[in-house]
Amino acid sequence: MFLRVETSSGVPLTRQIADQIRSYSVSGVLAPGDRLPSVRQLAKELAVNQNTILHVYERLTDEGLLERRQGDGTYVSQNLLPGRAKLQRDLLARDMDRLAHRAADLGVSPQDVHEQLDAAFARVERERGNAKPDRSPQRRGERREE
């Protein structure tokens, strides 16, 4: 399982890690019954405190995504709810609402938000090894009007 954290992103590490594990479970990269790395192992791989990983695993266990088996490890739950992908899309919609409110509060235009989101998707694609051309206007030689 490949997880990545960006310490300079401003997004809490626990959220970054939990979101990636959720995404992998929804997309099928992690299947029910798959064993996750131990708290110690994952903390070492990501260079984070073990308590950070423990907190993520506990949160995802409370959500029903993971099962922790004493002395055996942490596994993707065998009893995943059938509507899990819809639930994740609903959570994404709430995050998008929060983003829109924050952008409006900061006076950022919808066009600027779209451009920033396109740039963010391009970064994600590069990080995941599926590099696609950057479609932001600045990269195509167009000038943004201020």
Secondary structure by P-SEA (a helix, b strand, c coil): cbbbbcccccccaaaaaaaaaaaaaaacccccccccccaaaaaaaacccaaaaaaaaaaaaaacccccccccccccccccccaaaaaaaaaaaaaaaaaaaaaaaacccaaaaaaaaaaaaaaaaaaacccccccccccccccccc
